[in-house]
Amino acid sequence: MVGLIPAAGRASRVAPLPCSKELFPVGFHASASAARLRPKVAAHYLLEKMRRADIRQAYIVLREGKWDIPAYFGDGQMLDMQLAYLMMGAPFGVPYTLDQAFPFVERSRVALGFPDMVLEPDDAFVQLLARHEACGADLVLGLFPALRPEKTDMVELDERGRVRTLVIKPERSELRYAWEIAVWTPAFTRLMHDFVARDARRRAVASGAGTAEVQISAVVQAAIDAGLAVEAVIFENGRCLDIGTPEDLLRAVRWQVSEVLPER
């Protein structure tokens, strides 16, 4: 079981920042060596939730210049994990970023999380892995209630609760849930690798292919269309917040600070 974490974004919507967005302190945690609180950065929340699910190894995929992330987390000792860092290749979206890890994870079960998101429950990956083991699907998505569908990718389920369709950042939607985390098998890793390879060839030969990004939900939809089994776990009372805008960053800070310093 391997964690896979894309951390190659530019954080342009929340710039300028004094550090990589993934290292912005949004809360506090108790220091292991002292009985006092220490700042807790955004990516720490994701990693500790992976570790709670007994995921001990993770690859973090970076872009050039984000050297503060490996400088901060190092080899992962602070989380009792083994962390390794890979460099992003082509800047054409999350699937391209994740595919950089293909030679290292092609035979592994993979857990995906985004290091600029703060989410609950704490056992989200525990539940996702349990569902994956129980149903044997190729891909299991973690679904959360969506407050602003236009900012995320919505999920339509069939009558049996399986994932039927994904709608990428709709202007309006009657759908209730967005997917934010995932677990998958080597079958999905291979499908994404082939998807990226086809897209790269198209860009190489097509006139005016441009630099438009490929959405990870487009790859998930391709998996559904190809007949892969895609299931879901709904975290009905869960929360997930992307810190990619100043407004949402403020919400995340208020949320996490309130967890350790409740109003008196």
C-alpha positions as CSV (number, residue, x, y, z in Angstrom):
1,M,0.0,0.0,0.0
2,V,1.5,3.3,-1.1
3,G,0.4,6.9,-0.7
4,L,0.6,9.1,-3.8
5,I,0.5,12.9,-3.2
6,P,0.5,15.5,-6.0
7,A,2.2,18.7,-4.8
8,A,3.2,20.3,-8.0
9,G,0.6,23.2,-8.1
10,R,1.6,26.8,-8.4
11,A,-0.9,28.1,-5.8
12,S,-1.6,31.1,-8.0
13,R,-5.1,31.7,-6.6
14,V,-3.7,32.3,-3.1
15,A,-0.3,33.8,-4.0
16,P,1.9,35.3,-2.7
17,L,2.8,32.9,0.1
18,P,6.0,32.7,2.1
19,C,6.2,29.0,1.5
20,S,4.6,26.2,-0.6
21,K,0.9,26.1,-0.1
22,E,1.2,22.6,1.3
23,L,3.3,23.9,4.2
24,F,1.1,26.8,5.2
25,P,0.2,26.4,8.9
26,V,-3.5,26.0,9.3
27,G,-3.6,24.6,12.9
28,F,-1.7,23.2,15.8
29,H,-0.6,19.9,17.2
30,A,1.1,18.8,20.4
31,S,4.8,18.4,20.1
32,A,6.2,14.9,20.9
33,S,9.0,16.4,22.9
34,A,7.2,19.1,24.7
35,A,3.8,19.6,26.3
36,R,2.9,22.6,24.2
37,L,1.4,23.2,20.8
38,R,3.3,23.6,17.6
39,P,2.1,24.9,14.2
40,K,0.7,22.1,12.0
41,V,1.0,22.6,8.2
42,A,-1.7,21.7,5.7
43,A,0.0,18.5,4.3
44,H,0.5,17.1,7.8
45,Y,-3.2,16.4,8.1
46,L,-3.3,14.3,5.0
47,L,-0.2,12.3,5.9
48,E,-1.3,11.5,9.4
49,K,-4.7,10.3,8.0
50,M,-2.8,8.0,5.7
51,R,-0.6,6.8,8.5
52,R,-3.7,6.0,10.6
53,A,-4.7,3.6,7.8
54,D,-1.3,1.9,8.2
55,I,0.0,3.5,5.0
56,R,3.7,3.7,5.8
57,Q,5.2,4.7,2.4
58,A,4.3,7.7,0.2
59,Y,5.6,9.4,-2.8
60,I,5.2,13.2,-3.0
61,V,5.5,14.6,-6.6
62,L,6.9,18.1,-6.7
63,R,7.6,20.8,-9.2
64,E,10.9,22.7,-9.4
65,G,11.3,25.3,-6.7
66,K,9.2,23.5,-4.0
67,W,12.2,22.3,-2.2
68,D,10.8,23.5,1.2
69,I,8.5,20.4,1.2
70,P,11.2,17.8,1.4
71,A,13.2,20.1,3.6
72,Y,10.3,20.2,6.1
73,F,9.1,16.5,6.0
74,G,12.5,15.0,5.3
75,D,12.3,11.2,5.2
76,G,9.0,11.1,7.1
77,Q,10.3,10.3,10.5
78,M,8.1,12.9,12.2
79,L,5.1,10.9,11.0
80,D,6.6,7.4,11.3
81,M,6.4,7.1,7.5
82,Q,8.9,6.6,4.7
83,L,8.6,9.5,2.3
84,A,10.2,9.8,-1.1
85,Y,10.0,12.7,-3.6
86,L,9.6,12.7,-7.4
87,M,9.8,15.6,-9.9
88,M,6.9,16.6,-12.1
89,G,7.4,16.1,-15.8
90,A,5.0,17.9,-18.2
91,P,2.7,20.5,-16.6
92,F,-0.6,19.3,-18.0
93,G,-2.5,18.4,-14.9
94,V,-2.8,16.0,-12.0
95,P,-2.8,12.8,-14.1
96,Y,0.6,13.8,-15.6
97,T,1.9,14.6,-12.2
98,L,0.7,11.2,-10.7
99,D,2.1,9.3,-13.7
100,Q,5.6,10.3,-12.7
101,A,5.3,7.7,-10.0
102,F,4.3,4.9,-12.5
103,P,7.6,3.0,-12.4
104,F,7.4,2.9,-8.6
105,V,3.8,2.1,-8.0
106,E,2.6,0.1,-11.0
107,R,2.3,-3.1,-8.9
108,S,1.0,-1.4,-5.7
109,R,-2.3,-0.5,-4.3
110,V,-2.4,3.3,-4.2
111,A,-4.1,5.8,-1.9
112,L,-4.5,9.3,-3.3
113,G,-4.9,12.4,-1.3
114,F,-4.3,16.1,-2.0
115,P,-2.0,17.9,0.4
116,D,-3.7,21.3,0.2
117,M,-7.0,19.9,1.5
118,V,-8.0,19.5,5.1
119,L,-10.7,16.9,5.7
120,E,-12.5,14.8,8.3
121,P,-13.2,12.2,9.5
122,D,-9.7,11.2,10.7
123,D,-10.3,7.6,9.7
124,A,-11.3,8.4,6.1
125,F,-8.6,6.2,4.6
126,V,-9.3,3.5,7.1
127,Q,-12.9,3.4,5.8
128,L,-11.8,3.7,2.2
129,L,-9.4,0.7,2.5
130,A,-12.0,-1.4,4.3
131,R,-14.5,-0.8,1.5
132,H,-11.9,-1.6,-1.1
133,E,-11.0,-4.9,0.5
134,A,-14.7,-5.8,0.9
135,C,-15.8,-5.0,-2.6
136,G,-12.7,-5.7,-4.7
137,A,-13.3,-2.7,-7.0
138,D,-10.6,-1.3,-9.2
139,L,-11.1,2.2,-7.7
140,V,-12.9,3.4,-4.6
141,L,-13.7,7.2,-4.3
142,G,-14.2,9.0,-1.0
143,L,-17.2,11.3,-1.4
144,F,-18.0,14.4,0.7
145,P,-21.0,16.8,0.7
146,A,-20.2,19.6,-1.7
147,L,-20.8,23.1,-0.5
148,R,-19.9,24.7,-3.9
149,P,-20.3,22.3,-6.8
150,E,-18.9,24.8,-9.3
151,K,-15.4,24.5,-7.6
152,T,-15.2,20.7,-7.6
153,D,-16.0,17.5,-9.4
154,M,-19.4,16.0,-8.7
155,V,-20.3,12.3,-8.6
156,E,-23.5,10.6,-9.8
157,L,-24.2,7.2,-8.3
158,D,-26.5,4.5,-9.6
159,E,-29.2,2.8,-7.7
160,R,-26.7,0.4,-6.1
161,G,-24.4,3.2,-5.0
162,R,-21.7,2.6,-7.6
163,V,-20.1,5.5,-9.4
164,R,-21.9,6.1,-12.8
165,T,-20.7,9.5,-14.0
166,L,-18.4,12.4,-13.0
167,V,-19.3,16.0,-13.7
168,I,-16.3,18.4,-13.7
169,K,-16.9,21.7,-12.0
170,P,-20.6,22.2,-13.1
171,E,-22.0,25.7,-13.1
172,R,-25.1,24.2,-11.5
173,S,-25.8,20.7,-10.2
174,E,-28.4,18.7,-8.3
175,L,-25.8,16.2,-7.3
176,R,-24.8,16.2,-3.7
177,Y,-21.3,14.7,-3.4
178,A,-17.8,15.5,-4.7
179,W,-14.9,13.0,-4.6
180,E,-11.7,14.1,-2.7
181,I,-9.7,11.0,-1.9
182,A,-9.3,7.6,-3.6
183,V,-7.8,4.1,-3.4
184,W,-7.1,2.0,-6.5
185,T,-5.5,-1.1,-7.9
186,P,-2.7,-1.5,-10.5
187,A,-5.5,-1.8,-13.1
188,F,-6.3,1.9,-12.6
189,T,-2.6,2.9,-12.5
190,R,-2.1,1.3,-15.9
191,L,-5.2,2.9,-17.3
192,M,-4.0,6.3,-16.2
193,H,-0.6,5.7,-17.6
194,D,-2.0,4.7,-21.0
195,F,-4.4,7.7,-20.9
196,V,-1.5,10.1,-20.3
197,A,0.6,8.5,-23.0
198,R,-2.3,8.9,-25.5
199,D,-2.8,12.5,-24.5
200,A,0.9,13.2,-24.8
201,R,1.0,11.8,-28.3
202,R,-2.0,13.9,-29.2
203,R,-0.3,17.0,-28.0
204,A,2.8,16.1,-30.0
205,V,1.1,15.8,-33.3
206,A,-2.0,18.0,-33.0
207,S,-1.8,21.6,-34.2
208,G,-2.8,24.0,-31.5
209,A,-3.1,21.3,-28.8
210,G,-2.1,24.0,-26.3
211,T,-1.4,23.6,-22.6
212,A,-4.9,22.8,-21.4
213,E,-4.7,20.6,-18.3
214,V,-6.1,17.1,-18.1
215,Q,-8.5,16.6,-15.2
216,I,-8.1,13.6,-13.0
217,S,-11.8,13.1,-13.1
218,A,-11.6,12.6,-16.8
219,V,-9.3,9.7,-16.2
220,V,-11.8,8.3,-13.6
221,Q,-14.6,8.7,-16.2
222,A,-12.4,6.9,-18.8
223,A,-12.0,4.0,-16.3
224,I,-15.8,3.8,-15.8
225,D,-16.3,3.8,-19.6
226,A,-13.7,1.1,-20.0
227,G,-15.6,-1.2,-17.6
228,L,-13.4,-0.9,-14.5
229,A,-15.4,-1.3,-11.2
230,V,-15.6,2.1,-9.5
231,E,-17.2,2.2,-6.0
232,A,-17.6,4.9,-3.4
233,V,-17.7,5.6,0.3
234,I,-19.9,8.5,1.3
235,F,-18.8,10.5,4.3
236,E,-22.2,12.0,4.9
237,N,-21.0,13.9,8.0
238,G,-17.5,14.6,6.7
239,R,-15.9,17.8,5.7
240,C,-13.3,18.7,3.1
241,L,-11.8,22.1,2.5
242,D,-9.3,23.1,-0.2
243,I,-7.0,26.0,1.0
244,G,-6.5,27.1,-2.6
245,T,-8.2,30.5,-2.2
246,P,-7.7,33.2,0.5
247,E,-11.3,32.7,1.7
248,D,-11.0,28.9,2.0
249,L,-7.6,29.2,3.6
250,L,-9.2,31.5,6.3
251,R,-12.0,28.9,6.7
252,A,-9.5,26.1,7.2
253,V,-7.5,28.1,9.8
254,R,-10.6,28.9,11.7
255,W,-11.7,25.3,11.6
256,Q,-8.5,23.8,12.8
257,V,-7.7,26.4,15.4
258,S,-11.2,25.9,16.9
259,E,-10.3,22.2,17.3
260,V,-7.5,22.9,19.7
261,L,-8.4,26.3,21.0
262,P,-12.2,26.3,21.4
263,E,-13.9,29.6,22.1
264,R,-14.2,30.3,25.8
